[in-house]
Amino acid sequence: MEIISTGLNGLFIVQPKIFEDNRGYFFESYNEADFKKNGINEPFIQDNQSLSQKGVLRGLHFQTPPYAQGKLVRVIKGAVLDVAVDIRKESPTYGKHFDIILNEKNKTMLWIPIGFAHGFLTLEDNTIFSYKCTNIYNKLSEDSILWDDKDININWNIETPSLSDKDKNGKSFRNFISPF
């Protein structure tokens, strides 16, 4: 397993070593020792999974303390454009984002630490997305930033994604007061 810096402090690409043959493939999707060696020490306590059709955009989501979550995300089936936004007030990369294509072929994962907003756009029908979380979900702690916020300026490459009401009504980054 290779853990690669993204340029945003604490945000890492996780590239598993894939063992393939004519029967299929095998890889470790998590190895505690490899994560600890790279300074990722939080335990995972909840796993989530979603199914989305092409053009669904989920995000930019985060949970506020004391229910803030770190997430290890990956695609089991299909493909997404995955985005993480640094919302840590004291971070030199506050307001910056990182995006990456995660899909069933590359099996790449993204470690998103506490203090980042997260979202993804599905690029294929029937995309299955998996999250390993470091804290439990708490509805009263959920929050979101507008997916198309002009100050963050993410190029989603889509004009009219399929959005939930929550995602249509996210906060503008300019008026956002970070709890991190």
C-alpha positions, 0 to 999 in steps of 0.5 A: 500500500502506498500513501501519497501526499496531496499537497493539502496537509493530512489529505492522502491518496491511498493506492493499494497494491493489486494482485491480479491473475486470471481468477480476478484480483486481491488487495488490502483496502485497509492496513492499520500499520501502514496508516499509523506509519503515515500519521493516520492514527484514528480508529474507524468505527462506522462504515457507510455505502451509497449507490448513485446513478450518473450525474448525482452530486453529493456534497460538500458535506462535513460533521461538526465537533464533537461528531467530526469525522475522518473518512477513507473513501473508495469506489467499489463499482463505477466511478466518481470525481471525488473532492475534498475542501480544507475548512481548517481556519488555521491551515495554510491551504484553508479554502483550497480543494483537491480532486481525484477520479476514484473508480473500480479499475484504479481502486484508489482511495482517499483519506480525508481527515477531520476538518475537510468538507467532502463531495463527489460526482458520479460518473457512471450509473450504479456507482457504489461508494464506500466510506470508512468513518472515524466517528458515528453519524449525528444528524444534528452535526451535519453541515454542508457548503454549496457544491458550486461555490464561486470562491472554492471554484471546483470544476465539476464538469457538469452544469445541472447535477442531480442534487438533494435539497440539503445540497441545493441549500448549502452554505456559501464559503464566503459566509461560512464560519468554520468550526475547525 
